[in-house]
Amino acid sequence: MSSTIYLSSPHMGGTEEAYVKEAFDTNWIAPLGPNVNGFEAALSNYLGHQKEVAALSSGTAALHLALALLEVGSGDEVMCQSMTFAASANPIIYQGANPVFVDSEPATWNMCPNHLEAAITDRLKQGKRPKAVIAVHLYGMPCKIDDIRNLCKTYDIPLIEDAAEALGSTYQGVPCGTFGDFGVLSFNGNKIITTSGGGALVCASEAEKQKAVFLATQARDEAPHYQHSVLGYNYRLSNIAAGIGRGQMEVLDTHIGLRQQMNQFYKEQFFGWEGIEVFTEPNESFVSNHWLSCITIDKKKTGFSAEELRKAFGEDNIEARPLWKPMHLQPLYENAPYYGGTVAQTLFENGLCLPSGSNLTDTERSRIAAVIRQFR
Ligand SMILES: *Cc1c(COP(=O)(O)O)cnc(C)c1O
């Protein structure tokens, strides 16, 4: 059996081990140290726009802290894009709050501003003021962030930007992760850069970053003993993992270029194929890092479904995966309010994520192309 081709596998640049070794040599084997500071500085420098970054143990932790810092609590409502990974929504429940899910629009597959506004006005009519909006940049594609941000301003609701999949993506030249009151990044093993596991909270000021770090380190008050006035968490990134992150930052832009080339590769593979669309930026305002390349298949036109193509890939040990199953269709969230139609559901039923790593070889690309050719 030929070796497995993954959807997205870690791709080290080469300097990561030196940073990790430095952590060993200096005995900074802890959730603080020079690599944590260096990684935060690299991220904050990369994002620009005077953002301060807190390095955390995961993207999920970053989302949780964003909600905690916005004082989302028991019985509150939070608007969340339905089509996303469960980690976007689960922290709402951690805070004892309730998610209200919103459909996607077809151009970016992300939160539909029209449905969001309908949802906000309807909740307001019911006397429930949403405490936050969580918008996601799925697969690296920027959402319609200016429309969403304007709505949040109009209705005075804080915006959390889940940019876990979108480090390096931009909207009108501005990096994803810097639009919201808080931005969330992830460095899990399959993301565009990885620290094996990790995440970050992008904050608007040094004071907010300090609050995030305070909550992430068990919320210790200033005292010689352990004194606590508020609930804290153990969410800081380790100095070892941060060393990997520092090395990864040095190759981020190169790796984004390679992922964008994978997207180009799929555009060529499916060129002129009626019924298949490669997920692409709607116009030049949007620049995706193309973390994952995705397609939608109209079975009526192609004669085969996304699931049939997925299985054919599987037979050659090539990983392909359905799109995120919308949260309003998940058993966990079946009772949550939902605003929208069937855009997210239709995408889920007809879409497929394809191998997109920055480290795929020519041989591996040929194997992928050979499976696709079987369907021509
Ligand atoms: C990966 C991911 C997260 C969570 O990040 P972790 O670091 O895995 O906790 C959140 N939202 C989205 C959209 C993601 O893809």
The ligand as a Gaussian input file, in Angstrom:
#p B3LYP/6-31G(d) Opt

LIG

0 1
 C       -8.949000      24.366000      14.828000
 C      -10.081000      25.290000      15.036000
 C      -10.409000      25.796000      16.306000
 C       -9.793000      25.298000      17.577000
 O       -8.450000      25.340000      17.654000
 P       -7.672000      24.266000      18.599000
 O       -6.307000      24.846000      18.643000
 O       -7.743000      22.959000      17.892000
 O       -8.342000      24.251000      19.911000
 C      -11.425000      26.720000      16.396000
 N      -12.120000      27.122000      15.338000
 C      -11.852000      26.646000      14.103000
 C      -12.650000      27.156000      12.962000
 C      -10.842000      25.702000      13.911000
 O      -10.621000      25.203000      12.696000

